[in-house]
Amino acid sequence: MGFSLSGFHLITHNSVREVYIPVPKFAHKGSNGLGILIAGSRNMPGAALLSAKAALRSGLGKIVLHAPAEVLNRIFPYVPEMILSYDSHADCFSALPNELENAHALAIGPGLGKNVASANGVYQLLQRISCPIILDADALNILAENKEWISMLPQNSILTPHAGEFERLTGKSAHFFERMLKSQDFSQKHAVIVVLKGHYTIITTPDGQVFMNTTGNQGMATAGSGDVLTGILLGLLTKGYSPENAAKMGVFIHGLAGDLALEKQSHESLIASDIIDNLGKAFETIRE
């Protein structure tokens, strides 16, 4: 593994402004795309709620949330804009949604759990997926327990591990720099985009590039923050951003919304919902 400064970049306001896609004047929900979110389980319905709300606030036209009835029936009153897709399992994800063939992008993982039925569902998905895909949380943990499935990932899939999830995929790292090099190597070897979450989120790409985000703060180290990022990425992918640009725009907007939340909150009081509440202002900041 090696590292070159020529392949290292900062994600800044100017760099994301260059890839920002304005909403066309005559856009409609069909032209803004259909995104599928597979998330939530009996004990973790909130992860699905946060991801779905963040996706809807990030530009997609329609979102299908595929989850067990236990999840959908509990959270639907809070996000009535969702299309519901009921899994046949009572407690967790186990089978693919019917809308899969029509999706422009798909995200899987927040609150999923690691039930054997869910692992089988992930395997089925990797066999059939053709649209851009984001894997987060327990989807990554399932992948780490079945490393032979990594070769099934479509090119330019986006993986969003925190340090612990990444080490389950690649082994222990002595420090941040070694973890970054491993991420760079993993992206090149498997032709995927890794969003390595942390105080300084790093993105590595299949062509060996490394991008470091410049937004965000320590108050965002709170339950659900990663679920919000997954929703943002789904919204951007569905809307038509390339996987690399969605990753760069997504982490920047996510961090910027967290920074804007500090205008009313503190590092101690900030919660994931505050990030969602400031997404509109964050996108406005990019446009200005």
C-alpha positions as CSV (number, residue, x, y, z in Angstrom):
1,M,0.0,0.0,0.0
2,G,1.3,3.5,-0.9
3,F,0.0,7.0,-0.7
4,S,0.6,10.0,-3.0
5,L,-0.3,13.6,-2.2
6,S,-1.2,14.0,-5.9
7,G,-4.2,11.7,-5.3
8,F,-5.4,13.5,-2.1
9,H,-8.1,16.1,-2.2
10,L,-10.2,18.2,0.2
11,I,-14.0,18.4,-0.2
12,T,-14.9,22.0,-0.1
13,H,-17.8,24.3,-0.8
14,N,-16.3,25.1,-4.2
15,S,-15.7,21.5,-5.1
16,V,-19.2,20.4,-4.3
17,R,-20.7,23.5,-6.0
18,E,-19.0,22.3,-9.2
19,V,-21.0,19.0,-9.1
20,Y,-24.3,20.3,-7.7
21,I,-27.3,19.4,-9.9
22,P,-30.0,22.1,-9.7
23,V,-33.7,21.0,-9.7
24,P,-35.0,21.6,-13.2
25,K,-37.9,24.0,-13.4
26,F,-40.2,21.4,-14.9
27,A,-39.1,18.5,-12.7
28,H,-41.7,16.0,-11.5
29,K,-41.5,13.1,-9.1
30,G,-40.9,10.7,-11.9
31,S,-37.9,12.6,-13.2
32,N,-36.4,12.9,-9.7
33,G,-36.3,9.1,-9.5
34,L,-37.4,6.2,-7.3
35,G,-35.2,5.1,-4.4
36,I,-35.6,2.0,-2.4
37,L,-34.5,1.8,1.3
38,I,-34.2,-1.5,3.0
39,A,-33.9,-0.7,6.7
40,G,-35.2,-1.3,10.2
41,S,-36.1,-4.3,12.3
42,R,-38.3,-4.9,15.4
43,N,-35.8,-3.3,17.8
44,M,-34.5,-0.6,15.5
45,P,-37.3,1.1,13.6
46,G,-35.8,4.6,14.2
47,A,-32.9,4.0,11.9
48,A,-35.4,3.4,9.0
49,L,-37.3,6.6,9.9
50,L,-34.2,8.8,10.0
51,S,-32.8,7.4,6.7
52,A,-36.2,7.8,4.9
53,K,-36.7,11.4,6.1
54,A,-33.1,12.3,5.1
55,A,-33.6,10.8,1.6
56,L,-36.8,12.7,1.1
57,R,-35.1,15.9,2.1
58,S,-32.3,15.2,-0.4
59,G,-34.1,15.5,-3.7
60,L,-35.5,12.1,-4.8
61,G,-38.9,11.9,-6.2
62,K,-40.3,8.8,-4.5
63,I,-39.0,6.5,-1.8
64,V,-40.1,2.9,-1.1
65,L,-39.3,1.7,2.4
66,H,-39.0,-2.1,2.5
67,A,-39.3,-3.4,6.1
68,P,-41.3,-5.7,8.3
69,A,-44.8,-4.6,9.3
70,E,-43.6,-4.0,12.8
71,V,-41.4,-1.2,11.5
72,L,-43.7,0.2,8.8
73,N,-46.8,0.5,11.0
74,R,-44.9,2.2,13.8
75,I,-43.1,4.9,11.7
76,F,-45.5,5.6,8.8
77,P,-47.4,8.3,10.7
78,Y,-44.1,10.3,10.9
79,V,-43.3,10.0,7.2
80,P,-46.5,9.7,5.2
81,E,-44.6,10.5,2.0
82,M,-43.2,7.0,1.9
83,I,-44.4,4.1,-0.3
84,L,-44.6,1.0,1.9
85,S,-43.2,-2.4,1.0
86,Y,-44.0,-5.1,3.5
87,D,-41.5,-7.9,4.1
88,S,-42.9,-11.3,4.7
89,H,-40.9,-11.7,7.9
90,A,-42.5,-10.5,11.1
91,D,-39.3,-8.9,12.6
92,C,-36.7,-8.3,10.0
93,F,-35.7,-8.0,6.3
94,S,-35.8,-11.4,4.5
95,A,-36.9,-11.0,0.9
96,L,-36.5,-8.5,-1.9
97,P,-39.1,-5.7,-2.6
98,N,-41.2,-6.1,-5.7
99,E,-40.2,-2.6,-6.9
100,L,-36.5,-3.6,-7.3
101,E,-36.5,-3.6,-11.1
102,N,-37.8,0.0,-11.2
103,A,-35.4,1.5,-8.7
104,H,-32.8,4.2,-9.7
105,A,-30.8,3.6,-6.6
106,L,-31.0,1.4,-3.4
107,A,-29.7,1.7,0.1
108,I,-29.6,-1.2,2.6
109,G,-28.4,-1.5,6.2
110,P,-29.7,1.0,8.8
111,G,-31.2,-0.9,11.7
112,L,-31.3,-4.1,9.7
113,G,-30.0,-6.5,12.3
114,K,-28.0,-9.6,11.5
115,N,-30.7,-12.3,11.5
116,V,-30.0,-15.3,9.3
117,A,-33.0,-14.4,7.2
118,S,-31.5,-10.9,6.7
119,A,-28.2,-12.4,5.6
120,N,-30.0,-14.5,3.1
121,G,-31.8,-11.4,1.8
122,V,-28.5,-9.6,1.4
123,Y,-27.2,-12.5,-0.7
124,Q,-30.3,-12.5,-2.9
125,L,-30.0,-8.7,-3.4
126,L,-26.3,-9.0,-4.5
127,Q,-27.3,-11.6,-7.0
128,R,-30.0,-9.4,-8.6
129,I,-29.0,-5.7,-8.0
130,S,-28.4,-3.7,-11.2
131,C,-28.9,-0.1,-9.9
132,P,-26.4,1.9,-7.8
133,I,-26.3,0.6,-4.2
134,I,-25.3,1.9,-0.8
135,L,-24.4,-0.6,1.9
136,D,-24.4,0.7,5.5
137,A,-24.4,-0.6,9.1
138,D,-25.6,-4.3,9.4
139,A,-25.5,-4.8,5.7
140,L,-21.7,-4.2,6.1
141,N,-21.5,-6.4,9.1
142,I,-23.2,-9.2,7.2
143,L,-20.8,-8.7,4.4
144,A,-17.9,-8.9,6.8
145,E,-19.1,-12.3,8.0
146,N,-19.4,-13.5,4.4
147,K,-16.4,-11.9,2.7
148,E,-16.7,-14.1,-0.4
149,W,-19.7,-12.0,-1.2
150,I,-17.6,-8.9,-1.7
151,S,-16.8,-9.9,-5.2
152,M,-20.6,-9.7,-6.0
153,L,-20.7,-6.0,-5.3
154,P,-21.5,-4.0,-8.4
155,Q,-18.8,-1.6,-9.6
156,N,-19.0,1.8,-7.8
157,S,-21.1,0.5,-4.9
158,I,-20.9,2.9,-2.0
159,L,-19.9,1.4,1.4
160,T,-20.3,3.6,4.4
161,P,-18.5,2.0,7.4
162,H,-17.4,3.6,10.6
163,A,-14.1,2.5,12.0
164,G,-15.4,-0.6,13.7
165,E,-17.4,-1.8,10.7
166,F,-14.4,-1.2,8.4
167,E,-12.1,-3.2,10.7
168,R,-14.5,-6.1,10.5
169,L,-14.1,-6.0,6.7
170,T,-10.3,-5.4,6.5
171,G,-8.8,-6.2,10.0
172,K,-7.4,-4.0,12.7
173,S,-5.5,-0.8,11.9
174,A,-2.9,0.7,14.2
175,H,-4.0,4.3,13.4
176,F,-6.0,6.6,11.2
177,F,-3.4,6.7,8.4
178,E,-3.2,3.0,8.1
179,R,-7.0,2.7,8.0
180,M,-7.0,5.3,5.2
181,L,-4.4,3.3,3.2
182,K,-6.5,0.1,3.7
183,S,-9.6,1.9,2.5
184,Q,-7.7,3.1,-0.6
185,D,-6.5,-0.4,-1.3
186,F,-10.0,-1.9,-0.7
187,S,-11.6,0.5,-3.1
188,Q,-9.1,-0.2,-5.8
189,K,-9.2,-4.0,-5.3
190,H,-13.0,-4.3,-5.3
191,A,-13.9,-1.3,-7.6
192,V,-16.1,0.3,-4.9
193,I,-16.3,3.7,-3.2
194,V,-15.7,3.6,0.6
195,V,-17.0,6.4,2.8
196,L,-15.0,5.9,5.9
197,K,-17.0,7.8,8.5
198,G,-15.3,9.7,11.4
199,H,-14.5,13.3,12.6
200,Y,-12.7,13.7,9.3
201,T,-14.7,11.5,6.9
202,I,-12.6,10.0,4.1
203,I,-13.8,8.9,0.7
204,T,-11.7,6.5,-1.4
205,T,-12.4,5.6,-5.0
206,P,-11.6,2.7,-7.4
207,D,-9.0,4.9,-9.2
208,G,-7.0,5.4,-6.0
209,Q,-8.2,8.9,-5.2
210,V,-8.7,10.0,-1.6
211,F,-11.1,12.8,-0.6
212,M,-11.3,14.3,2.9
213,N,-14.4,16.1,4.0
214,T,-14.1,19.6,5.6
215,T,-17.5,19.9,7.3
216,G,-19.0,18.4,10.5
217,N,-18.4,18.6,14.2
218,Q,-18.1,16.4,17.3
219,G,-21.8,16.9,18.2
220,M,-22.6,14.6,15.2
221,A,-21.1,11.6,17.1
222,T,-24.6,10.5,18.1
223,A,-27.0,7.7,17.4
224,G,-28.6,7.9,14.0
225,S,-26.2,10.3,12.4
226,G,-24.9,7.6,10.0
227,D,-28.5,6.6,9.1
228,V,-29.1,10.2,8.1
229,L,-26.0,10.1,5.8
230,T,-27.2,6.9,4.2
231,G,-30.5,8.6,3.4
232,I,-28.8,11.7,1.9
233,L,-26.7,9.5,-0.3
234,L,-29.8,7.6,-1.5
235,G,-31.5,10.8,-2.3
236,L,-28.5,12.1,-4.3
237,L,-27.9,8.8,-6.2
238,T,-31.6,8.5,-7.1
239,K,-31.7,12.1,-8.3
240,G,-28.9,11.3,-10.8
241,Y,-25.5,12.1,-9.2
242,S,-22.7,9.7,-10.1
243,P,-21.7,7.5,-7.2
244,E,-18.5,9.5,-6.6
245,N,-20.2,12.8,-6.8
246,A,-23.0,11.6,-4.6
247,A,-20.5,10.5,-2.0
248,K,-18.6,13.8,-2.0
249,M,-21.8,15.9,-2.0
250,G,-23.4,13.7,0.6
251,V,-20.7,13.9,3.2
252,F,-20.3,17.6,2.7
253,I,-24.0,18.3,3.0
254,H,-24.3,16.0,6.0
255,G,-21.5,17.8,7.8
256,L,-22.7,21.2,6.8
257,A,-26.2,20.5,8.1
258,G,-24.6,19.4,11.4
259,D,-22.6,22.6,11.6
260,L,-25.7,24.7,10.9
261,A,-27.6,22.8,13.6
262,L,-25.1,24.3,16.1
263,E,-26.8,27.7,15.6
264,K,-29.6,26.4,17.9
265,Q,-28.0,23.4,19.6
266,S,-24.7,22.6,21.3
267,H,-22.2,19.8,20.8
268,E,-23.9,18.1,23.8
269,S,-27.5,18.5,22.7
270,L,-27.3,17.9,18.9
271,I,-29.2,14.8,17.7
272,A,-29.6,13.2,14.3
273,S,-33.0,14.8,13.6
274,D,-31.3,18.2,13.9
275,I,-29.1,17.3,10.9
276,I,-32.3,16.5,8.9
277,D,-33.9,19.7,10.0
278,N,-31.0,21.7,8.5
279,L,-30.6,19.9,5.2
280,G,-32.7,22.6,3.4
281,K,-30.4,25.4,4.6
282,A,-27.3,23.3,3.7
283,F,-28.5,22.8,0.1
284,E,-29.3,26.6,-0.1
285,T,-25.8,27.3,1.0
286,I,-24.4,25.2,-1.8
287,R,-26.5,27.0,-4.4
288,E,-25.5,30.5,-3.2
